[in-house]
């Protein structure tokens, strides 16, 4: 037989489980969790990688390419590859892409290389954004590595 439990257990934030504040906090947590998991309706009919390419273009990125990797890779469907002329422009391109995708409800899983700004990689799950310096782009030459991927033109 179980001993009787006390319904006024203490939580580590000094609220009792039966208190109104505790109930409000739990409701708030559930709402936030639900809103993060529920898809946000997207009024934009264009794919997000097109939005990313246009955002890069708005910050004067050079040589913007979209590669369709669905036939040649299982870890990502698309690459958006572009070049900035200096570290500050590379950061500005990356920030603009992030802001425009966030407006669509798209958020990166991770972003690497932002501080160094030689090669910024933003992972959005199904697609990856690569913002290179000219030197890093020539060195890594992703277009050569993924030469079997189809290149997609950016719609006007």
Short mmCIF file of the C-alpha atoms (twelve columns), coordinates in Angstrom:
data_MODEL
# 
_entry.id   MODEL 
# 
loop_
_atom_site.group_PDB 
_atom_site.id 
_atom_site.type_symbol 
_atom_site.label_atom_id 
_atom_site.label_alt_id 
_atom_site.label_comp_id 
_atom_site.label_asym_id 
_atom_site.label_seq_id 
_atom_site.Cartn_x 
_atom_site.Cartn_y 
_atom_site.Cartn_z 
_atom_site.pdbx_PDB_model_num 
ATOM 1   C CA . UNK A 1   0.000  0.000  0.000   1 
ATOM 2   C CA . UNK A 2   1.287  3.470  -0.969  1 
ATOM 3   C CA . UNK A 3   1.611  6.133  1.690   1 
ATOM 4   C CA . UNK A 4   -0.559 9.211  1.286   1 
ATOM 5   C CA . UNK A 5   1.116  11.903 -0.803  1 
ATOM 6   C CA . UNK A 6   1.247  15.563 0.044   1 
ATOM 7   C CA . UNK A 7   -0.357 17.651 -2.725  1 
ATOM 8   C CA . UNK A 8   1.577  20.753 -1.666  1 
ATOM 9   C CA . UNK A 9   5.003  19.561 -2.801  1 
ATOM 10  C CA . UNK A 10  7.569  22.263 -3.344  1 
ATOM 11  C CA . UNK A 11  9.005  23.022 -6.764  1 
ATOM 12  C CA . UNK A 12  12.568 24.309 -7.037  1 
ATOM 13  C CA . UNK A 13  11.235 27.809 -7.823  1 
ATOM 14  C CA . UNK A 14  9.412  27.904 -4.469  1 
ATOM 15  C CA . UNK A 15  5.945  27.556 -5.922  1 
ATOM 16  C CA . UNK A 16  3.670  24.881 -4.637  1 
ATOM 17  C CA . UNK A 17  2.392  22.478 -7.255  1 
ATOM 18  C CA . UNK A 18  -1.167 23.368 -6.347  1 
ATOM 19  C CA . UNK A 19  -0.596 27.143 -6.620  1 
ATOM 20  C CA . UNK A 20  -2.133 29.296 -9.351  1 
ATOM 21  C CA . UNK A 21  1.295  30.584 -10.412 1 
ATOM 22  C CA . UNK A 22  2.486  27.011 -10.951 1 
ATOM 23  C CA . UNK A 23  -0.560 26.282 -13.126 1 
ATOM 24  C CA . UNK A 24  0.027  29.449 -15.166 1 
ATOM 25  C CA . UNK A 25  3.684  28.573 -15.641 1 
ATOM 26  C CA . UNK A 26  2.830  25.084 -16.861 1 
ATOM 27  C CA . UNK A 27  0.184  26.461 -19.235 1 
ATOM 28  C CA . UNK A 28  2.718  28.966 -20.619 1 
ATOM 29  C CA . UNK A 29  5.304  26.202 -21.161 1 
ATOM 30  C CA . UNK A 30  2.733  24.061 -22.976 1 
ATOM 31  C CA . UNK A 31  1.731  26.979 -25.220 1 
ATOM 32  C CA . UNK A 32  5.336  27.768 -26.148 1 
ATOM 33  C CA . UNK A 33  6.127  24.119 -26.813 1 
ATOM 34  C CA . UNK A 34  2.991  23.697 -28.911 1 
ATOM 35  C CA . UNK A 35  3.667  26.866 -30.929 1 
ATOM 36  C CA . UNK A 36  7.238  25.699 -31.685 1 
ATOM 37  C CA . UNK A 37  5.985  22.328 -32.872 1 
ATOM 38  C CA . UNK A 38  2.953  23.510 -34.845 1 
ATOM 39  C CA . UNK A 39  3.806  24.512 -38.393 1 
ATOM 40  C CA . UNK A 40  3.355  28.193 -39.146 1 
ATOM 41  C CA . UNK A 41  1.157  28.715 -42.190 1 
ATOM 42  C CA . UNK A 42  3.345  30.120 -44.940 1 
ATOM 43  C CA . UNK A 43  1.697  32.549 -47.360 1 
ATOM 44  C CA . UNK A 44  4.850  32.563 -49.521 1 
ATOM 45  C CA . UNK A 45  4.534  29.962 -52.308 1 
ATOM 46  C CA . UNK A 46  8.268  30.034 -53.111 1 
ATOM 47  C CA . UNK A 47  10.564 27.417 -51.579 1 
ATOM 48  C CA . UNK A 48  12.693 28.716 -48.687 1 
ATOM 49  C CA . UNK A 49  15.964 28.236 -50.573 1 
ATOM 50  C CA . UNK A 50  14.703 30.699 -53.195 1 
ATOM 51  C CA . UNK A 51  13.964 33.174 -50.393 1 
ATOM 52  C CA . UNK A 52  17.526 32.610 -49.140 1 
ATOM 53  C CA . UNK A 53  18.994 33.215 -52.604 1 
ATOM 54  C CA . UNK A 54  16.983 36.414 -53.025 1 
ATOM 55  C CA . UNK A 55  18.035 37.595 -49.561 1 
ATOM 56  C CA . UNK A 56  21.674 37.011 -50.502 1 
ATOM 57  C CA . UNK A 57  21.131 38.932 -53.727 1 
ATOM 58  C CA . UNK A 58  19.621 41.850 -51.791 1 
ATOM 59  C CA . UNK A 59  22.942 42.148 -49.921 1 
ATOM 60  C CA . UNK A 60  24.950 42.014 -53.167 1 
ATOM 61  C CA . UNK A 61  26.223 38.449 -52.848 1 
ATOM 62  C CA . UNK A 62  28.234 37.272 -55.843 1 
ATOM 63  C CA . UNK A 63  27.748 34.092 -57.915 1 
ATOM 64  C CA . UNK A 64  24.625 32.765 -56.167 1 
ATOM 65  C CA . UNK A 65  23.900 29.128 -56.963 1 
ATOM 66  C CA . UNK A 66  21.216 26.687 -55.843 1 
ATOM 67  C CA . UNK A 67  22.113 23.006 -56.131 1 
ATOM 68  C CA . UNK A 68  19.447 20.302 -56.037 1 
ATOM 69  C CA . UNK A 69  21.013 17.409 -54.120 1 
ATOM 70  C CA . UNK A 70  17.948 15.162 -53.854 1 
ATOM 71  C CA . UNK A 71  19.302 12.694 -56.430 1 
ATOM 72  C CA . UNK A 72  22.844 12.554 -55.036 1 
ATOM 73  C CA . UNK A 73  22.596 13.029 -51.258 1 
ATOM 74  C CA . UNK A 74  20.564 11.871 -48.300 1 
ATOM 75  C CA . UNK A 75  21.617 14.490 -45.734 1 
ATOM 76  C CA . UNK A 76  20.274 17.603 -47.506 1 
ATOM 77  C CA . UNK A 77  18.006 18.392 -50.429 1 
ATOM 78  C CA . UNK A 78  19.446 21.750 -51.493 1 
ATOM 79  C CA . UNK A 79  22.543 23.916 -51.167 1 
ATOM 80  C CA . UNK A 80  22.450 27.674 -51.569 1 
ATOM 81  C CA . UNK A 81  26.000 28.827 -52.282 1 
ATOM 82  C CA . UNK A 82  27.129 32.431 -52.590 1 
ATOM 83  C CA . UNK A 83  30.161 34.652 -52.096 1 
ATOM 84  C CA . UNK A 84  30.731 37.851 -50.157 1 
ATOM 85  C CA . UNK A 85  33.620 40.203 -50.814 1 
ATOM 86  C CA . UNK A 86  34.688 40.791 -47.193 1 
ATOM 87  C CA . UNK A 87  33.936 39.446 -43.684 1 
ATOM 88  C CA . UNK A 88  31.415 42.179 -42.857 1 
ATOM 89  C CA . UNK A 89  29.487 41.577 -46.086 1 
ATOM 90  C CA . UNK A 90  29.526 37.817 -45.452 1 
ATOM 91  C CA . UNK A 91  28.002 38.435 -42.017 1 
ATOM 92  C CA . UNK A 92  25.440 40.861 -43.479 1 
ATOM 93  C CA . UNK A 93  24.421 38.321 -46.130 1 
ATOM 94  C CA . UNK A 94  24.059 35.622 -43.480 1 
ATOM 95  C CA . UNK A 95  22.007 37.906 -41.216 1 
ATOM 96  C CA . UNK A 96  19.692 38.951 -44.061 1 
ATOM 97  C CA . UNK A 97  19.104 35.339 -45.075 1 
ATOM 98  C CA . UNK A 98  18.349 34.446 -41.447 1 
ATOM 99  C CA . UNK A 99  15.929 37.360 -41.027 1 
ATOM 100 C CA . UNK A 100 14.003 36.670 -44.228 1 
ATOM 101 C CA . UNK A 101 13.739 32.955 -43.477 1 
ATOM 102 C CA . UNK A 102 12.668 33.696 -39.884 1 
ATOM 103 C CA . UNK A 103 9.787  35.763 -41.287 1 
ATOM 104 C CA . UNK A 104 8.672  32.553 -43.003 1 
ATOM 105 C CA . UNK A 105 8.982  30.559 -39.780 1 
ATOM 106 C CA . UNK A 106 12.251 28.896 -40.847 1 
ATOM 107 C CA . UNK A 107 15.042 28.772 -38.260 1 
ATOM 108 C CA . UNK A 108 18.492 27.202 -38.560 1 
ATOM 109 C CA . UNK A 109 19.412 24.064 -36.682 1 
ATOM 110 C CA . UNK A 110 22.934 25.471 -36.411 1 
ATOM 111 C CA . UNK A 111 25.162 28.199 -37.816 1 
ATOM 112 C CA . UNK A 112 28.925 27.711 -38.056 1 
ATOM 113 C CA . UNK A 113 31.692 30.153 -38.917 1 
ATOM 114 C CA . UNK A 114 29.824 33.431 -38.414 1 
ATOM 115 C CA . UNK A 115 32.521 35.073 -36.275 1 
ATOM 116 C CA . UNK A 116 35.360 34.098 -38.588 1 
ATOM 117 C CA . UNK A 117 33.253 34.945 -41.674 1 
ATOM 118 C CA . UNK A 118 35.395 33.005 -44.128 1 
ATOM 119 C CA . UNK A 119 32.790 30.286 -44.710 1 
ATOM 120 C CA . UNK A 120 29.454 30.565 -42.927 1 
ATOM 121 C CA . UNK A 121 27.345 27.416 -42.946 1 
ATOM 122 C CA . UNK A 122 23.710 27.656 -41.862 1 
ATOM 123 C CA . UNK A 123 21.948 24.304 -41.527 1 
ATOM 124 C CA . UNK A 124 18.178 24.480 -42.012 1 
ATOM 125 C CA . UNK A 125 17.664 20.718 -42.071 1 
ATOM 126 C CA . UNK A 126 16.490 20.060 -45.638 1 
ATOM 127 C CA . UNK A 127 18.745 22.728 -47.080 1 
ATOM 128 C CA . UNK A 128 22.116 24.283 -46.260 1 
ATOM 129 C CA . UNK A 129 23.238 27.856 -46.836 1 
ATOM 130 C CA . UNK A 130 26.935 28.417 -47.638 1 
ATOM 131 C CA . UNK A 131 28.260 31.989 -47.644 1 
ATOM 132 C CA . UNK A 132 31.921 32.012 -48.665 1 
ATOM 133 C CA . UNK A 133 34.760 34.436 -49.059 1 
ATOM 134 C CA . UNK A 134 36.174 34.254 -52.613 1 
ATOM 135 C CA . UNK A 135 39.310 32.483 -51.344 1 
ATOM 136 C CA . UNK A 136 37.388 29.852 -49.343 1 
ATOM 137 C CA . UNK A 137 34.945 29.215 -52.181 1 
ATOM 138 C CA . UNK A 138 37.782 28.584 -54.621 1 
ATOM 139 C CA . UNK A 139 39.543 26.331 -52.102 1 
ATOM 140 C CA . UNK A 140 36.540 24.156 -51.144 1 
ATOM 141 C CA . UNK A 141 34.905 24.287 -54.602 1 
ATOM 142 C CA . UNK A 142 31.582 22.747 -53.560 1 
ATOM 143 C CA . UNK A 143 30.249 22.980 -57.099 1 
ATOM 144 C CA . UNK A 144 33.007 20.578 -58.212 1 
ATOM 145 C CA . UNK A 145 32.420 18.249 -55.257 1 
ATOM 146 C CA . UNK A 146 28.696 18.154 -56.003 1 
ATOM 147 C CA . UNK A 147 29.025 18.268 -59.803 1 
ATOM 148 C CA . UNK A 148 26.316 15.629 -60.212 1 
ATOM 149 C CA . UNK A 149 23.743 17.842 -58.512 1 
ATOM 150 C CA . UNK A 150 21.363 19.784 -60.728 1 
ATOM 151 C CA . UNK A 151 21.674 23.558 -60.641 1 
ATOM 152 C CA . UNK A 152 18.387 25.397 -60.170 1 
ATOM 153 C CA . UNK A 153 17.888 28.843 -61.648 1 
ATOM 154 C CA . UNK A 154 16.573 31.514 -59.303 1 
ATOM 155 C CA . UNK A 155 13.079 32.526 -60.452 1 
ATOM 156 C CA . UNK A 156 12.660 36.198 -61.255 1 
# 
